[in-house]
Amino acid sequence: MRLALLDEKQGRGVFLKRLWRDYGEMLYMVPVLLGILCFTLIPMITSLNYAFHDYRPNSRDEQLVNFGLQNFKRIFTKGEDGGMLESVMYSLWVTFRYSILNIIIGIVGSYMLALFLNQKTKGIKIFRVIYYLPVLIPGLAGTLLWKDITASYQAGGYLNTIFLALGLPEYSFYRSPDTVLPTLLLMGLFSLGGNCIMWLAQMKNVPTEMYESAELDGANYFHKLIFITIPMTTSMLFYMLIMSTIGGLQAFGNVYPLKDVAGKEVEFIVVQIYESAYLGHDLSYACALSWVLFVIIAILTAFVFKTSKWVYYGEDA
């Protein structure tokens, strides 16, 4: 009898271990899956439903009416026909212009900064901390801070106050259409520390034996950079290219607070979506425009993946 009970307990223990081995790990995925379901999939399905209807915010009985493609037609129809094509194309032009330049400057600038911070120099860790500190400032707070710093002399802008004290002319920064984009790109340089940390982590994974062998063959710093460092960090370049493209096309927090100063120069596509939904109360059109942006991002991401043969993932890839 005792042996039977002992065998039964052991059998239960083995069963519970197998159950935990097979399904226990999945419990850790439940919060992530719930987050994706509640905050991604359900909102996407809801927005798609809104995009194919007309939204009536003041109606208590039926807020979604007239199923059809009317919201998408507005996006691709010219203004004289009641469409928004000119406005959408301008927003896409402003968005793409900023995104392309920001991607180039961000990736190249953070890579050069990482090369500098990767040197074995005394006190280099202090510089790493200094360059990373601006990343800790939230994007919206940083934008508002730069908005005050770059204000006119009459408004108490610190930079223009310094310029005038040095005998230099006042700079328009966000107040002139010709200087809005350069100012946005300039302020973006202070957030290079985030990408720089990832570049440093990737550079640390490059085997030192490769550099030692190259030195024995007479390679200098630039030879090692071009033929070892850059090829061995292309996987991180691939990741940053995708994330920078998505982030650039979805830029909002770093530009919308400047709308009252910069005007149409910061009329990015996500800014137009936000204003259509919450200022114009045209939620259906905003959802349709969001799906157009989603398709654009998906096409660009697929193109990057399709042309990713240059990416090196390691010997086991």
Legacy VTK file of the C-alpha trace (Angstrom):
# vtk DataFile Version 3.0
C-alpha trace
ASCII
DATASET POLYDATA
POINTS 317 float
0.000 0.000 0.000
2.795 2.386 0.965
4.696 1.539 -2.181
1.606 2.289 -4.239
1.157 5.710 -2.573
4.862 6.448 -3.036
4.676 5.536 -6.718
1.573 7.704 -7.081
3.309 10.732 -5.493
6.366 10.245 -7.662
4.150 9.989 -10.699
2.412 13.244 -9.780
5.781 14.931 -9.281
7.002 13.807 -12.680
3.722 14.949 -14.233
3.963 18.406 -12.633
7.579 18.780 -13.739
6.661 17.886 -17.300
3.678 20.220 -17.158
5.886 23.094 -15.955
8.544 22.247 -18.529
6.067 22.243 -21.383
3.670 25.000 -20.339
5.122 26.811 -17.338
7.435 28.949 -19.396
4.455 30.157 -21.366
3.023 31.786 -18.247
5.759 34.379 -18.488
4.467 35.267 -21.953
0.924 35.917 -20.786
1.464 39.606 -19.771
3.146 40.341 -23.111
0.424 38.566 -25.077
-2.288 40.403 -23.141
-0.513 43.703 -23.806
-0.274 42.973 -27.535
-3.929 41.926 -27.611
-5.305 44.882 -25.616
-3.035 47.663 -26.821
-2.176 46.585 -30.382
-4.488 44.061 -32.034
-7.816 45.307 -30.665
-7.003 49.006 -31.390
-5.858 48.064 -34.905
-9.093 46.190 -35.644
-11.136 49.020 -34.132
-9.325 51.677 -36.165
-9.804 49.644 -39.338
-13.540 49.511 -38.611
-13.590 53.280 -38.063
-11.677 53.850 -41.315
-14.476 52.265 -43.352
-17.238 54.275 -41.686
-18.221 57.888 -41.047
-17.850 58.803 -37.397
-20.544 60.937 -35.761
-19.275 61.971 -32.302
-22.491 63.736 -31.284
-24.755 60.791 -32.015
-25.876 58.676 -29.074
-27.552 55.931 -31.069
-25.217 55.109 -33.947
-21.805 56.710 -34.194
-20.481 54.680 -37.127
-22.484 54.976 -40.351
-22.004 54.714 -44.134
-19.708 51.740 -44.623
-17.396 52.315 -47.586
-14.120 53.714 -48.939
-15.074 57.393 -48.604
-12.300 58.193 -46.102
-9.614 56.645 -48.291
-11.009 58.472 -51.306
-10.547 61.782 -49.451
-6.870 60.961 -48.986
-6.286 60.378 -52.706
-8.626 63.086 -54.041
-7.609 66.660 -54.814
-8.889 69.544 -52.758
-11.245 70.961 -55.390
-13.138 67.667 -55.241
-13.397 67.730 -51.457
-10.263 65.674 -50.898
-7.100 66.097 -48.862
-4.482 64.929 -51.370
-2.440 68.156 -51.374
-2.334 68.289 -47.577
-1.407 64.616 -47.285
1.331 64.866 -49.919
2.819 67.900 -48.214
2.834 66.116 -44.859
4.473 63.073 -46.426
7.077 65.288 -48.100
7.921 67.019 -44.819
8.007 63.674 -43.007
10.199 61.871 -45.555
12.581 64.807 -45.874
13.128 64.874 -42.124
13.271 61.075 -41.788
15.918 60.547 -44.483
18.234 63.230 -43.160
17.642 62.218 -39.553
18.416 58.572 -40.332
21.663 59.438 -42.107
22.853 61.896 -39.465
21.670 59.711 -36.582
23.295 56.489 -37.740
26.532 58.008 -39.031
26.848 60.403 -36.096
26.195 57.740 -33.442
28.623 55.362 -35.176
31.415 57.941 -35.196
30.667 58.764 -31.572
30.815 55.058 -30.686
34.176 54.718 -32.429
35.495 57.545 -30.277
34.024 56.136 -27.058
35.308 52.643 -27.868
38.904 53.744 -27.413
40.887 52.400 -24.470
41.611 55.798 -22.983
41.704 56.800 -19.346
38.484 58.493 -18.290
36.537 57.428 -21.397
33.725 56.021 -19.221
32.994 59.534 -17.979
32.441 60.695 -21.555
30.126 57.732 -22.163
27.949 58.823 -19.252
27.969 62.461 -20.393
26.902 61.604 -23.939
24.161 59.299 -22.691
22.640 61.704 -20.129
20.513 63.685 -22.671
18.773 60.436 -23.638
17.283 60.265 -20.143
15.262 63.425 -20.800
11.771 62.518 -22.133
11.262 63.522 -25.758
8.375 65.899 -25.101
10.158 67.593 -22.207
13.311 67.953 -24.292
11.366 69.544 -27.150
9.752 72.082 -24.820
13.152 72.807 -23.300
14.763 73.469 -26.692
11.769 75.561 -27.680
12.496 77.918 -24.780
16.252 77.863 -25.310
15.945 78.761 -29.004
13.275 81.448 -28.547
13.866 84.994 -29.723
15.800 87.506 -27.642
12.576 89.345 -26.791
11.070 86.079 -25.523
14.099 85.342 -23.369
15.786 82.726 -25.555
19.124 81.794 -24.024
21.003 81.080 -27.261
19.982 84.317 -28.944
20.839 86.222 -25.786
24.331 84.727 -25.933
24.620 85.454 -29.661
23.748 89.118 -29.182
26.139 89.386 -26.238
28.920 88.099 -28.497
27.994 90.537 -31.245
26.478 87.865 -33.458
23.141 88.231 -35.269
20.021 86.635 -33.851
19.165 83.237 -35.320
15.583 82.336 -36.211
15.744 78.622 -35.293
12.095 77.390 -35.383
10.618 80.736 -36.417
11.681 80.663 -40.075
10.796 78.018 -42.701
14.423 77.923 -43.870
15.837 77.112 -40.432
13.260 74.713 -38.969
14.699 71.536 -40.498
18.371 72.343 -39.713
17.335 73.137 -36.140
15.450 69.860 -35.783
18.454 67.930 -37.074
20.817 69.881 -34.840
18.769 69.184 -31.737
18.644 65.516 -32.716
22.410 65.322 -32.270
21.907 65.489 -28.506
20.094 62.144 -28.563
22.855 60.172 -30.278
23.781 58.529 -26.989
20.982 55.971 -27.258
22.209 54.501 -30.543
25.793 54.952 -29.430
25.303 52.520 -26.530
24.051 49.834 -28.920
26.938 50.445 -31.299
29.376 50.065 -28.408
27.790 46.776 -27.375
28.091 45.489 -30.940
31.697 46.642 -31.267
32.604 44.861 -28.046
31.423 41.594 -29.627
33.955 41.806 -32.437
36.667 39.198 -31.675
39.948 40.823 -30.731
41.775 38.034 -32.562
40.638 39.521 -35.860
42.231 42.869 -35.026
45.430 41.180 -33.844
45.693 39.152 -37.051
45.095 42.265 -39.133
47.818 44.141 -37.248
50.261 41.309 -37.907
49.478 41.678 -41.606
50.285 45.382 -41.431
46.741 46.787 -41.356
46.296 50.275 -39.930
43.280 51.750 -38.114
41.309 52.570 -41.260
41.921 49.141 -42.769
40.572 47.498 -39.614
37.615 49.879 -39.576
36.599 49.229 -43.179
37.291 45.492 -43.393
36.541 44.336 -39.828
34.568 46.757 -37.663
31.980 47.922 -40.182
31.204 44.452 -41.668
30.977 42.916 -38.180
28.473 45.558 -37.055
26.132 45.416 -40.043
23.521 43.482 -38.037
23.166 46.452 -35.691
23.115 48.789 -38.696
20.246 46.742 -40.129
18.314 46.991 -36.856
18.880 50.734 -36.537
17.903 51.322 -40.155
14.535 49.678 -39.585
13.832 51.295 -36.217
14.994 54.725 -37.400
12.752 54.502 -40.452
9.723 53.586 -38.354
10.535 56.196 -35.714
11.141 58.943 -38.267
7.868 58.353 -40.080
6.031 58.329 -36.757
7.691 61.481 -35.394
5.282 63.407 -33.191
6.436 64.217 -29.670
9.542 66.045 -30.833
7.706 68.232 -33.376
4.109 68.853 -32.288
4.991 71.231 -29.413
6.675 73.407 -32.059
3.514 73.776 -34.134
2.680 77.251 -32.822
6.202 78.455 -33.708
7.217 76.466 -36.802
3.770 76.185 -38.401
3.505 74.059 -41.545
7.176 73.089 -41.444
6.342 70.552 -38.722
3.094 69.384 -40.338
4.279 65.775 -40.186
1.910 62.982 -41.155
1.307 61.892 -37.546
0.665 65.519 -36.588
-2.026 65.646 -39.268
-3.513 62.393 -37.960
-3.621 63.763 -34.424
-5.176 67.074 -35.443
-7.758 65.346 -37.644
-8.814 63.058 -34.797
-8.728 65.337 -31.750
-9.003 68.869 -33.142
-11.117 68.240 -36.229
-13.149 65.428 -34.566
-12.823 63.427 -37.779
-11.796 60.137 -36.230
-12.685 57.986 -39.249
-10.470 59.999 -41.595
-7.631 59.913 -39.038
-7.894 56.108 -38.820
-7.835 55.817 -42.613
-4.753 58.027 -42.780
-3.134 55.926 -40.049
-3.626 52.799 -42.144
-2.097 54.487 -45.166
0.939 55.302 -43.024
0.976 51.703 -41.768
1.096 50.402 -45.349
3.924 52.814 -46.232
5.964 51.677 -43.226
5.263 48.015 -44.025
6.433 48.456 -47.637
9.636 50.224 -46.608
10.348 47.629 -43.919
9.776 44.786 -46.382
12.134 46.483 -48.852
14.865 46.736 -46.209
14.438 43.053 -45.335
14.441 42.100 -49.014
17.734 43.889 -49.613
19.464 42.696 -46.436
21.982 40.338 -48.047
24.750 42.681 -46.943
24.018 41.970 -43.269
26.491 39.715 -41.455
25.007 37.753 -38.547
27.990 35.618 -37.616
29.556 32.336 -38.590
26.440 30.355 -37.606
24.110 32.504 -39.785
LINES 1 318
317 0 1 2 3 4 5 6 7 8 9 10 11 12 13 14 15 16 17 18 19 20 21 22 23 24 25 26 27 28 29 30 31 32 33 34 35 36 37 38 39 40 41 42 43 44 45 46 47 48 49 50 51 52 53 54 55 56 57 58 59 60 61 62 63 64 65 66 67 68 69 70 71 72 73 74 75 76 77 78 79 80 81 82 83 84 85 86 87 88 89 90 91 92 93 94 95 96 97 98 99 100 101 102 103 104 105 106 107 108 109 110 111 112 113 114 115 116 117 118 119 120 121 122 123 124 125 126 127 128 129 130 131 132 133 134 135 136 137 138 139 140 141 142 143 144 145 146 147 148 149 150 151 152 153 154 155 156 157 158 159 160 161 162 163 164 165 166 167 168 169 170 171 172 173 174 175 176 177 178 179 180 181 182 183 184 185 186 187 188 189 190 191 192 193 194 195 196 197 198 199 200 201 202 203 204 205 206 207 208 209 210 211 212 213 214 215 216 217 218 219 220 221 222 223 224 225 226 227 228 229 230 231 232 233 234 235 236 237 238 239 240 241 242 243 244 245 246 247 248 249 250 251 252 253 254 255 256 257 258 259 260 261 262 263 264 265 266 267 268 269 270 271 272 273 274 275 276 277 278 279 280 281 282 283 284 285 286 287 288 289 290 291 292 293 294 295 296 297 298 299 300 301 302 303 304 305 306 307 308 309 310 311 312 313 314 315 316
